[in-house]
């Protein structure tokens, strides 16, 4: 599908998940409710209705997000929602798994010179949990700035793409932690902390470009320049967002501690 995304796509007597003829609000063949175009209310209702963590069928479909984040997002926003993981549910699950891995490797646990430093670190850690969503912010902003007029996707639909991308970014972070899980080496940990932000940003930019190509059905040769620009813009926005967020967290913590 390369035509613009409009409300008319959802005004059809067919199920958008399996194409069977609808005879009521639910599909008699696959069981999916008749899909409408996504909006803020749709996200809230579907997130609540589908907040079920350990469903093997959902997990099986969720694994598709790793090689096909853009395809999964496109299918989801165009109505195939019964067997696709909700983007918020998938993101929360990914963040939870990443926190378990980081806790095992002690990646976020420095040595403290004093009790005051330990207290400050506890506050910083509490505020820093939201930093796991900064990649989604950068992905959404990049897609909106460079592709918002293409195929007629609205802001909520682009946010769906960004959330699926963020789940892939977190999966890459977990894979990046594997050497630290297998080998507890202070030297390796130091090297990892110094260099991983650089190559992980490059890997995430490549994953974002892949997702854009799949989501918008882009031709690599014809749209190569715009894809490269989107990847570069994503990397810059992510670095800037991370720096601003870190500065903001430090200022808030210093204010709370009366420093």
C-alpha atoms as an extended CHARMM CRD file, in Angstrom:
* protein
*
       259  EXT
         1         1  UNK       CA              0.0000000000        0.0000000000        0.0000000000  PROA      1               0.0000000000
         2         2  UNK       CA              1.4510000000        3.3500000000       -1.1090000000  PROA      2               0.0000000000
         3         3  UNK       CA             -1.6720000000        5.5540000000       -1.1980000000  PROA      3               0.0000000000
         4         4  UNK       CA             -2.2140000000        8.2130000000        1.5010000000  PROA      4               0.0000000000
         5         5  UNK       CA             -3.5860000000        6.9930000000        4.8180000000  PROA      5               0.0000000000
         6         6  UNK       CA             -7.0880000000        8.4200000000        5.3050000000  PROA      6               0.0000000000
         7         7  UNK       CA            -10.1960000000        7.6460000000        7.3580000000  PROA      7               0.0000000000
         8         8  UNK       CA            -11.7190000000        5.9880000000        4.2660000000  PROA      8               0.0000000000
         9         9  UNK       CA             -9.3480000000        3.0280000000        4.6400000000  PROA      9               0.0000000000
        10        10  UNK       CA            -11.2220000000        2.0100000000        7.7880000000  PROA      10              0.0000000000
        11        11  UNK       CA            -14.6820000000        2.4790000000        6.2560000000  PROA      11              0.0000000000
        12        12  UNK       CA            -14.8540000000       -1.0390000000        4.8590000000  PROA      12              0.0000000000
        13        13  UNK       CA            -17.0600000000       -4.0960000000        5.4150000000  PROA      13              0.0000000000
        14        14  UNK       CA            -13.9450000000       -6.2710000000        5.6090000000  PROA      14              0.0000000000
        15        15  UNK       CA            -11.8090000000       -7.1030000000        8.6430000000  PROA      15              0.0000000000
        16        16  UNK       CA             -8.4910000000       -5.2760000000        8.3250000000  PROA      16              0.0000000000
        17        17  UNK       CA             -6.7110000000       -8.1200000000       10.1170000000  PROA      17              0.0000000000
        18        18  UNK       CA             -7.7810000000      -11.1310000000        8.0180000000  PROA      18              0.0000000000
        19        19  UNK       CA             -9.9670000000       -9.5470000000        5.2380000000  PROA      19              0.0000000000
        20        20  UNK       CA            -13.0400000000      -11.6300000000        6.1670000000  PROA      20              0.0000000000
        21        21  UNK       CA            -16.4680000000       -9.9950000000        5.6870000000  PROA      21              0.0000000000
        22        22  UNK       CA            -17.6860000000       -8.3000000000        8.8680000000  PROA      22              0.0000000000
        23        23  UNK       CA            -21.2100000000       -9.1120000000       10.0760000000  PROA      23              0.0000000000
        24        24  UNK       CA            -20.9610000000       -7.2800000000       13.4000000000  PROA      24              0.0000000000
        25        25  UNK       CA            -18.5420000000       -5.3220000000       15.6130000000  PROA      25              0.0000000000
        26        26  UNK       CA            -16.2290000000       -8.3490000000       15.8340000000  PROA      26              0.0000000000
        27        27  UNK       CA            -14.8030000000      -10.4980000000       13.0470000000  PROA      27              0.0000000000
        28        28  UNK       CA            -16.3380000000      -13.9820000000       12.9850000000  PROA      28              0.0000000000
        29        29  UNK       CA            -13.1130000000      -15.4640000000       11.5950000000  PROA      29              0.0000000000
        30        30  UNK       CA            -10.2620000000      -13.9840000000       13.6910000000  PROA      30              0.0000000000
        31        31  UNK       CA            -12.1630000000      -12.2890000000       16.5320000000  PROA      31              0.0000000000
        32        32  UNK       CA            -10.6800000000       -8.8110000000       16.1060000000  PROA      32              0.0000000000
        33        33  UNK       CA            -12.9090000000       -5.8380000000       16.8070000000  PROA      33              0.0000000000
        34        34  UNK       CA            -13.6130000000       -3.6070000000       13.7950000000  PROA      34              0.0000000000
        35        35  UNK       CA            -10.6040000000       -1.2930000000       13.6260000000  PROA      35              0.0000000000
        36        36  UNK       CA            -10.8550000000        2.4600000000       13.4020000000  PROA      36              0.0000000000
        37        37  UNK       CA             -8.1740000000        5.0230000000       12.7700000000  PROA      37              0.0000000000
        38        38  UNK       CA             -5.8020000000        5.4940000000       15.6640000000  PROA      38              0.0000000000
        39        39  UNK       CA             -6.0440000000        8.4800000000       17.9630000000  PROA      39              0.0000000000
        40        40  UNK       CA             -5.0960000000        9.2940000000       21.5520000000  PROA      40              0.0000000000
        41        41  UNK       CA             -8.2660000000        7.6400000000       22.9100000000  PROA      41              0.0000000000
        42        42  UNK       CA             -7.5490000000        4.4940000000       20.8720000000  PROA      42              0.0000000000
        43        43  UNK       CA             -4.0900000000        4.1720000000       22.4030000000  PROA      43              0.0000000000
        44        44  UNK       CA             -5.4250000000        4.4610000000       25.9720000000  PROA      44              0.0000000000
        45        45  UNK       CA             -8.2700000000        1.9640000000       25.4800000000  PROA      45              0.0000000000
        46        46  UNK       CA             -6.2050000000       -0.6480000000       23.6470000000  PROA      46              0.0000000000
        47        47  UNK       CA             -3.2980000000       -0.3770000000       26.0890000000  PROA      47              0.0000000000
        48        48  UNK       CA             -5.6510000000       -1.1040000000       28.9880000000  PROA      48              0.0000000000
        49        49  UNK       CA             -7.5080000000       -3.8930000000       27.1900000000  PROA      49              0.0000000000
        50        50  UNK       CA             -4.3170000000       -5.6370000000       26.0540000000  PROA      50              0.0000000000
        51        51  UNK       CA             -2.1160000000       -5.2190000000       29.1250000000  PROA      51              0.0000000000
        52        52  UNK       CA             -1.4800000000       -8.9740000000       29.3960000000  PROA      52              0.0000000000
        53        53  UNK       CA              2.1880000000       -9.7520000000       29.7800000000  PROA      53              0.0000000000
        54        54  UNK       CA              2.7570000000      -13.4560000000       29.2740000000  PROA      54              0.0000000000
        55        55  UNK       CA              0.7790000000      -14.6110000000       26.2720000000  PROA      55              0.0000000000
        56        56  UNK       CA              2.7970000000      -16.9210000000       24.0570000000  PROA      56              0.0000000000
        57        57  UNK       CA              0.9460000000      -15.8020000000       20.9510000000  PROA      57              0.0000000000
        58        58  UNK       CA              1.7540000000      -12.1540000000       21.7120000000  PROA      58              0.0000000000
        59        59  UNK       CA              5.3830000000      -13.0130000000       22.4480000000  PROA      59              0.0000000000
        60        60  UNK       CA              5.6670000000      -14.8750000000       19.1440000000  PROA      60              0.0000000000
        61        61  UNK       CA              4.3680000000      -11.8820000000       17.2240000000  PROA      61              0.0000000000
        62        62  UNK       CA              6.4340000000       -9.4800000000       19.3440000000  PROA      62              0.0000000000
        63        63  UNK       CA              9.6340000000      -11.1350000000       18.1220000000  PROA      63              0.0000000000
        64        64  UNK       CA              8.7760000000       -9.8550000000       14.6290000000  PROA      64              0.0000000000
        65        65  UNK       CA              9.5350000000       -6.3450000000       15.8230000000  PROA      65              0.0000000000
        66        66  UNK       CA             13.2780000000       -7.0500000000       15.8580000000  PROA      66              0.0000000000
        67        67  UNK       CA             13.7660000000       -7.4870000000       12.0870000000  PROA      67              0.0000000000
        68        68  UNK       CA             10.5630000000       -5.6920000000       10.9990000000  PROA      68              0.0000000000
        69        69  UNK       CA              9.7260000000       -2.7640000000       13.2960000000  PROA      69              0.0000000000
        70        70  UNK       CA              8.3900000000       -0.6120000000       10.4710000000  PROA      70              0.0000000000
        71        71  UNK       CA              6.3380000000       -3.4180000000        8.9310000000  PROA      71              0.0000000000
        72        72  UNK       CA              4.7960000000       -4.2860000000       12.2990000000  PROA      72              0.0000000000
        73        73  UNK       CA              3.9750000000       -0.6230000000       12.9540000000  PROA      73              0.0000000000
        74        74  UNK       CA              2.4370000000       -0.1870000000        9.4890000000  PROA      74              0.0000000000
        75        75  UNK       CA              0.2800000000       -3.2860000000        9.8680000000  PROA      75              0.0000000000
        76        76  UNK       CA             -0.7900000000       -2.1860000000       13.3410000000  PROA      76              0.0000000000
        77        77  UNK       CA             -1.8740000000        1.3350000000       12.3890000000  PROA      77              0.0000000000
        78        78  UNK       CA             -3.6870000000        0.0100000000        9.3010000000  PROA      78              0.0000000000
        79        79  UNK       CA             -5.8940000000       -2.2440000000       11.4090000000  PROA      79              0.0000000000
        80        80  UNK       CA             -4.1140000000       -5.5630000000       12.0520000000  PROA      80              0.0000000000
        81        81  UNK       CA             -4.1780000000       -5.3370000000       15.8600000000  PROA      81              0.0000000000
        82        82  UNK       CA             -5.4630000000       -8.6320000000       17.2330000000  PROA      82              0.0000000000
        83        83  UNK       CA             -2.1760000000      -10.5510000000       16.9450000000  PROA      83              0.0000000000
        84        84  UNK       CA              0.1970000000       -7.5810000000       17.1550000000  PROA      84              0.0000000000
        85        85  UNK       CA              1.6130000000       -6.4680000000       20.5300000000  PROA      85              0.0000000000
        86        86  UNK       CA              0.4290000000       -3.0700000000       21.6880000000  PROA      86              0.0000000000
        87        87  UNK       CA              3.4190000000       -0.7000000000       21.3560000000  PROA      87              0.0000000000
        88        88  UNK       CA              3.1690000000        0.5740000000       24.9550000000  PROA      88              0.0000000000
        89        89  UNK       CA              2.8950000000       -2.9450000000       26.3880000000  PROA      89              0.0000000000
        90        90  UNK       CA              5.8800000000       -4.0840000000       24.3380000000  PROA      90              0.0000000000
        91        91  UNK       CA              7.9300000000       -1.0540000000       25.3880000000  PROA      91              0.0000000000
        92        92  UNK       CA              7.1800000000       -1.5400000000       29.0980000000  PROA      92              0.0000000000
        93        93  UNK       CA              8.1500000000       -5.2120000000       28.8600000000  PROA      93              0.0000000000
        94        94  UNK       CA             11.3940000000       -4.3060000000       27.0700000000  PROA      94              0.0000000000
        95        95  UNK       CA             12.2910000000       -1.6850000000       29.6980000000  PROA      95              0.0000000000
        96        96  UNK       CA             11.6240000000       -4.1720000000       32.4930000000  PROA      96              0.0000000000
        97        97  UNK       CA             13.9040000000       -6.7600000000       30.9140000000  PROA      97              0.0000000000
        98        98  UNK       CA             16.6370000000       -4.1790000000       30.3300000000  PROA      98              0.0000000000
        99        99  UNK       CA             16.5380000000       -3.0840000000       33.9800000000  PROA      99              0.0000000000
       100       100  UNK       CA             16.9770000000       -6.7170000000       35.0400000000  PROA      100             0.0000000000
       101       101  UNK       CA             20.0140000000       -7.0800000000       32.7660000000  PROA      101             0.0000000000
       102       102  UNK       CA             21.5400000000       -3.7780000000       33.9270000000  PROA      102             0.0000000000
       103       103  UNK       CA             21.0300000000       -4.8000000000       37.5380000000  PROA      103             0.0000000000
       104       104  UNK       CA             22.8480000000       -8.0730000000       36.9050000000  PROA      104             0.0000000000
       105       105  UNK       CA             25.8550000000       -6.3490000000       35.3190000000  PROA      105             0.0000000000
       106       106  UNK       CA             25.9550000000       -3.4950000000       37.8970000000  PROA      106             0.0000000000
       107       107  UNK       CA             26.1620000000       -1.1530000000       34.9120000000  PROA      107             0.0000000000
       108       108  UNK       CA             24.3680000000        1.6480000000       36.7470000000  PROA      108             0.0000000000
       109       109  UNK       CA             25.9470000000        1.1000000000       40.1660000000  PROA      109             0.0000000000
       110       110  UNK       CA             29.0940000000        3.1910000000       40.7100000000  PROA      110             0.0000000000
       111       111  UNK       CA             31.1850000000        3.2480000000       43.8680000000  PROA      111             0.0000000000
       112       112  UNK       CA             30.2620000000        6.0910000000       46.2130000000  PROA      112             0.0000000000
       113       113  UNK       CA             32.8180000000        8.1780000000       48.0880000000  PROA      113             0.0000000000
       114       114  UNK       CA             30.2650000000        9.1960000000       50.7410000000  PROA      114             0.0000000000
       115       115  UNK       CA             26.7340000000        8.6430000000       52.0180000000  PROA      115             0.0000000000
       116       116  UNK       CA             25.6580000000       11.9630000000       50.4880000000  PROA      116             0.0000000000
       117       117  UNK       CA             26.8730000000       10.7990000000       47.0830000000  PROA      117             0.0000000000
       118       118  UNK       CA             24.8910000000        7.5650000000       47.4720000000  PROA      118             0.0000000000
       119       119  UNK       CA             21.7460000000        9.5540000000       48.3260000000  PROA      119             0.0000000000
       120       120  UNK       CA             22.2690000000       11.7980000000       45.3230000000  PROA      120             0.0000000000
       121       121  UNK       CA             22.7100000000        8.7700000000       43.0740000000  PROA      121             0.0000000000
       122       122  UNK       CA             19.4490000000        7.2560000000       44.3570000000  PROA      122             0.0000000000
       123       123  UNK       CA             17.5840000000       10.4210000000       43.3680000000  PROA      123             0.0000000000
       124       124  UNK       CA             19.2850000000       10.5610000000       39.9730000000  PROA      124             0.0000000000
       125       125  UNK       CA             18.3530000000        6.9150000000       39.3280000000  PROA      125             0.0000000000
       126       126  UNK       CA             14.7160000000        7.5710000000       40.2170000000  PROA      126             0.0000000000
       127       127  UNK       CA             14.4540000000       10.4420000000       37.7440000000  PROA      127             0.0000000000
       128       128  UNK       CA             16.5270000000        8.7210000000       35.0610000000  PROA      128             0.0000000000
       129       129  UNK       CA             14.0480000000        5.8970000000       34.4330000000  PROA      129             0.0000000000
       130       130  UNK       CA             12.2880000000        8.0950000000       31.8780000000  PROA      130             0.0000000000
       131       131  UNK       CA             15.5240000000        8.3670000000       29.9020000000  PROA      131             0.0000000000
       132       132  UNK       CA             14.7070000000        4.9990000000       28.3120000000  PROA      132             0.0000000000
       133       133  UNK       CA             12.0540000000        6.7690000000       26.2300000000  PROA      133             0.0000000000
       134       134  UNK       CA             14.3490000000        9.4180000000       24.7330000000  PROA      134             0.0000000000
       135       135  UNK       CA             15.0490000000        7.3050000000       21.6560000000  PROA      135             0.0000000000
       136       136  UNK       CA             11.3170000000        7.2370000000       20.9230000000  PROA      136             0.0000000000
       137       137  UNK       CA             11.1900000000       11.0310000000       21.2120000000  PROA      137             0.0000000000
       138       138  UNK       CA             14.0570000000       11.3890000000       18.7350000000  PROA      138             0.0000000000
       139       139  UNK       CA             12.5060000000        8.8450000000       16.3420000000  PROA      139             0.0000000000
       140       140  UNK       CA              9.1070000000       10.5580000000       16.4500000000  PROA      140             0.0000000000
       141       141  UNK       CA             10.6110000000       14.0200000000       15.8880000000  PROA      141             0.0000000000
       142       142  UNK       CA             12.7510000000       12.8190000000       12.9740000000  PROA      142             0.0000000000
       143       143  UNK       CA              9.8530000000       11.0330000000       11.2710000000  PROA      143             0.0000000000
       144       144  UNK       CA              7.5580000000       14.0090000000       11.8130000000  PROA      144             0.0000000000
       145       145  UNK       CA             10.0330000000       16.5500000000       10.4590000000  PROA      145             0.0000000000
       146       146  UNK       CA             11.0270000000       14.5900000000        7.3380000000  PROA      146             0.0000000000
       147       147  UNK       CA              8.0780000000       12.3300000000        6.4710000000  PROA      147             0.0000000000
       148       148  UNK       CA              4.8940000000       13.8120000000        7.9710000000  PROA      148             0.0000000000
       149       149  UNK       CA              3.4330000000       14.6230000000        4.5340000000  PROA      149             0.0000000000
       150       150  UNK       CA              4.0800000000       11.1360000000        3.1760000000  PROA      150             0.0000000000
       151       151  UNK       CA              1.1390000000        8.6830000000        3.0340000000  PROA      151             0.0000000000
       152       152  UNK       CA             -0.9740000000       10.8300000000        5.3710000000  PROA      152             0.0000000000
       153       153  UNK       CA             -0.0240000000        9.2530000000        8.7060000000  PROA      153             0.0000000000
       154       154  UNK       CA             -1.1120000000       11.3020000000       11.7240000000  PROA      154             0.0000000000
       155       155  UNK       CA              0.9090000000       12.0640000000       14.8600000000  PROA      155             0.0000000000
       156       156  UNK       CA             -0.4560000000        9.1070000000       16.8440000000  PROA      156             0.0000000000
       157       157  UNK       CA              0.4010000000        6.7200000000       14.0280000000  PROA      157             0.0000000000
       158       158  UNK       CA              3.9460000000        8.1000000000       13.8600000000  PROA      158             0.0000000000
       159       159  UNK       CA              4.1890000000        7.6970000000       17.6290000000  PROA      159             0.0000000000
       160       160  UNK       CA              3.2900000000        4.0210000000       17.1870000000  PROA      160             0.0000000000
       161       161  UNK       CA              6.2670000000        3.6590000000       14.8330000000  PROA      161             0.0000000000
       162       162  UNK       CA              8.5160000000        5.4650000000       17.3410000000  PROA      162             0.0000000000
       163       163  UNK       CA              7.4610000000        3.1750000000       20.2070000000  PROA      163             0.0000000000
       164       164  UNK       CA              8.1080000000        0.0340000000       18.1740000000  PROA      164             0.0000000000
       165       165  UNK       CA             11.5110000000        1.4820000000       17.2430000000  PROA      165             0.0000000000
       166       166  UNK       CA             12.2780000000        2.1660000000       20.8950000000  PROA      166             0.0000000000
       167       167  UNK       CA             11.5760000000       -1.4760000000       21.7560000000  PROA      167             0.0000000000
       168       168  UNK       CA             14.1550000000       -2.4570000000       19.1180000000  PROA      168             0.0000000000
       169       169  UNK       CA             16.6310000000        0.0770000000       20.5440000000  PROA      169             0.0000000000
       170       170  UNK       CA             16.2330000000       -1.5000000000       23.9870000000  PROA      170             0.0000000000
       171       171  UNK       CA             16.6830000000       -4.9960000000       22.5370000000  PROA      171             0.0000000000
       172       172  UNK       CA             19.9640000000       -3.8020000000       21.0010000000  PROA      172             0.0000000000
       173       173  UNK       CA             20.9980000000       -2.4370000000       24.4060000000  PROA      173             0.0000000000
       174       174  UNK       CA             20.3140000000       -5.8130000000       26.0110000000  PROA      174             0.0000000000
       175       175  UNK       CA             22.3860000000       -7.5650000000       23.3550000000  PROA      175             0.0000000000
       176       176  UNK       CA             25.1290000000       -5.0090000000       23.9880000000  PROA      176             0.0000000000
       177       177  UNK       CA             25.1580000000       -6.0160000000       27.6780000000  PROA      177             0.0000000000
       178       178  UNK       CA             25.8200000000       -9.7060000000       26.9510000000  PROA      178             0.0000000000
       179       179  UNK       CA             29.6500000000       -9.4350000000       27.1470000000  PROA      179             0.0000000000
       180       180  UNK       CA             29.2820000000       -7.9210000000       30.6300000000  PROA      180             0.0000000000
       181       181  UNK       CA             26.9090000000      -10.6910000000       31.6770000000  PROA      181             0.0000000000
       182       182  UNK       CA             29.3620000000      -13.3680000000       30.5330000000  PROA      182             0.0000000000
       183       183  UNK       CA             32.5400000000      -11.7030000000       31.8250000000  PROA      183             0.0000000000
       184       184  UNK       CA             32.5910000000       -9.6080000000       35.0010000000  PROA      184             0.0000000000
       185       185  UNK       CA             35.6620000000       -7.5130000000       34.2570000000  PROA      185             0.0000000000
       186       186  UNK       CA             36.2160000000       -3.9670000000       35.6280000000  PROA      186             0.0000000000
       187       187  UNK       CA             38.3830000000       -3.1320000000       32.6190000000  PROA      187             0.0000000000
       188       188  UNK       CA             35.7180000000       -4.3330000000       30.1930000000  PROA      188             0.0000000000
       189       189  UNK       CA             33.0370000000       -2.4130000000       32.0940000000  PROA      189             0.0000000000
       190       190  UNK       CA             35.1060000000        0.7830000000       31.8910000000  PROA      190             0.0000000000
       191       191  UNK       CA             35.7140000000        0.3450000000       28.1480000000  PROA      191             0.0000000000
       192       192  UNK       CA             32.0570000000       -0.4690000000       27.5900000000  PROA      192             0.0000000000
       193       193  UNK       CA             30.8290000000        2.6650000000       29.3530000000  PROA      193             0.0000000000
       194       194  UNK       CA             33.2460000000        4.8270000000       27.3840000000  PROA      194             0.0000000000
       195       195  UNK       CA             32.5550000000        3.5590000000       23.8700000000  PROA      195             0.0000000000
       196       196  UNK       CA             29.1280000000        1.9370000000       23.7830000000  PROA      196             0.0000000000
       197       197  UNK       CA             27.1870000000        5.2420000000       23.5730000000  PROA      197             0.0000000000
       198       198  UNK       CA             28.9350000000        5.9550000000       20.2640000000  PROA      198             0.0000000000
       199       199  UNK       CA             28.4450000000        2.6920000000       18.4260000000  PROA      199             0.0000000000
       200       200  UNK       CA             25.0110000000        2.0580000000       19.9670000000  PROA      200             0.0000000000
       201       201  UNK       CA             23.7500000000        5.3950000000       18.6270000000  PROA      201             0.0000000000
       202       202  UNK       CA             24.9770000000        4.3820000000       15.1560000000  PROA      202             0.0000000000
       203       203  UNK       CA             23.2510000000        0.9860000000       15.4140000000  PROA      203             0.0000000000
       204       204  UNK       CA             20.0220000000        2.5970000000       16.5810000000  PROA      204             0.0000000000
       205       205  UNK       CA             20.1430000000        5.0740000000       13.7080000000  PROA      205             0.0000000000
       206       206  UNK       CA             20.4900000000        2.1770000000       11.2510000000  PROA      206             0.0000000000
       207       207  UNK       CA             17.5580000000        0.3620000000       12.8940000000  PROA      207             0.0000000000
       208       208  UNK       CA             15.4970000000        3.5570000000       12.6440000000  PROA      208             0.0000000000
       209       209  UNK       CA             16.3140000000        3.9150000000        8.9520000000  PROA      209             0.0000000000
       210       210  UNK       CA             15.2520000000        0.3030000000        8.3700000000  PROA      210             0.0000000000
       211       211  UNK       CA             11.9790000000        0.9540000000       10.1970000000  PROA      211             0.0000000000
       212       212  UNK       CA             11.2940000000        4.0550000000        8.0890000000  PROA      212             0.0000000000
       213       213  UNK       CA             11.8910000000        2.1280000000        4.8780000000  PROA      213             0.0000000000
       214       214  UNK       CA              9.4510000000       -0.5770000000        5.9740000000  PROA      214             0.0000000000
       215       215  UNK       CA              6.8280000000        1.8090000000        7.3780000000  PROA      215             0.0000000000
       216       216  UNK       CA              6.7380000000        4.0900000000        4.3260000000  PROA      216             0.0000000000
       217       217  UNK       CA              7.5880000000        1.3770000000        1.7610000000  PROA      217             0.0000000000
       218       218  UNK       CA             10.5230000000        3.4560000000        0.5670000000  PROA      218             0.0000000000
       219       219  UNK       CA             12.8230000000        2.6240000000       -2.3080000000  PROA      219             0.0000000000
       220       220  UNK       CA             16.3990000000        2.4990000000       -1.0360000000  PROA      220             0.0000000000
       221       221  UNK       CA             17.8950000000        3.9770000000       -4.2160000000  PROA      221             0.0000000000
       222       222  UNK       CA             15.3410000000        6.7270000000       -4.7180000000  PROA      222             0.0000000000
       223       223  UNK       CA             14.9970000000        7.6880000000       -1.0470000000  PROA      223             0.0000000000
       224       224  UNK       CA             18.5650000000        7.0300000000        0.1460000000  PROA      224             0.0000000000
       225       225  UNK       CA             19.3680000000       10.6950000000        0.8150000000  PROA      225             0.0000000000
       226       226  UNK       CA             16.2520000000       11.2600000000        2.8990000000  PROA      226             0.0000000000
       227       227  UNK       CA             16.8440000000        8.0330000000        4.8310000000  PROA      227             0.0000000000
       228       228  UNK       CA             20.4230000000        9.0280000000        5.6140000000  PROA      228             0.0000000000
       229       229  UNK       CA             19.2400000000       12.4770000000        6.6610000000  PROA      229             0.0000000000
       230       230  UNK       CA             16.6370000000       10.9070000000        8.9440000000  PROA      230             0.0000000000
       231       231  UNK       CA             19.2650000000        8.6700000000       10.5460000000  PROA      231             0.0000000000
       232       232  UNK       CA             21.6230000000       11.5900000000       11.1250000000  PROA      232             0.0000000000
       233       233  UNK       CA             18.8140000000       13.7600000000       12.5000000000  PROA      233             0.0000000000
       234       234  UNK       CA             17.7750000000       10.9560000000       14.8490000000  PROA      234             0.0000000000
       235       235  UNK       CA             21.3350000000       10.6270000000       16.1930000000  PROA      235             0.0000000000
       236       236  UNK       CA             21.6840000000       14.3900000000       16.7750000000  PROA      236             0.0000000000
       237       237  UNK       CA             18.2790000000       14.6860000000       18.4520000000  PROA      237             0.0000000000
       238       238  UNK       CA             18.9570000000       11.6930000000       20.6890000000  PROA      238             0.0000000000
       239       239  UNK       CA             22.3120000000       13.0770000000       21.8370000000  PROA      239             0.0000000000
       240       240  UNK       CA             20.7940000000       16.5090000000       22.4970000000  PROA      240             0.0000000000
       241       241  UNK       CA             17.7620000000       15.0940000000       24.2960000000  PROA      241             0.0000000000
       242       242  UNK       CA             19.9830000000       12.9040000000       26.4780000000  PROA      242             0.0000000000
       243       243  UNK       CA             22.2420000000       15.8410000000       27.3660000000  PROA      243             0.0000000000
       244       244  UNK       CA             19.3140000000       18.1330000000       28.1870000000  PROA      244             0.0000000000
       245       245  UNK       CA             17.5730000000       15.4580000000       30.2190000000  PROA      245             0.0000000000
       246       246  UNK       CA             20.7430000000       14.6750000000       32.1940000000  PROA      246             0.0000000000
       247       247  UNK       CA             21.2960000000       18.3540000000       32.9130000000  PROA      247             0.0000000000
       248       248  UNK       CA             17.6880000000       18.7370000000       34.0290000000  PROA      248             0.0000000000
       249       249  UNK       CA             17.8920000000       15.7120000000       36.3370000000  PROA      249             0.0000000000
       250       250  UNK       CA             21.0860000000       17.0160000000       37.9420000000  PROA      250             0.0000000000
       251       251  UNK       CA             19.5300000000       20.4490000000       38.5460000000  PROA      251             0.0000000000
       252       252  UNK       CA             16.4100000000       18.9230000000       40.1170000000  PROA      252             0.0000000000
       253       253  UNK       CA             18.4680000000       16.6260000000       42.3680000000  PROA      253             0.0000000000
       254       254  UNK       CA             20.7380000000       19.4780000000       43.4880000000  PROA      254             0.0000000000
       255       255  UNK       CA             17.6560000000       21.5660000000       44.2840000000  PROA      255             0.0000000000
       256       256  UNK       CA             16.0760000000       18.7340000000       46.2810000000  PROA      256             0.0000000000
       257       257  UNK       CA             19.2610000000       18.2510000000       48.3010000000  PROA      257             0.0000000000
       258       258  UNK       CA             19.5590000000       21.9650000000       48.9330000000  PROA      258             0.0000000000
       259       259  UNK       CA             22.8790000000       22.3250000000       47.1220000000  PROA      259             0.0000000000
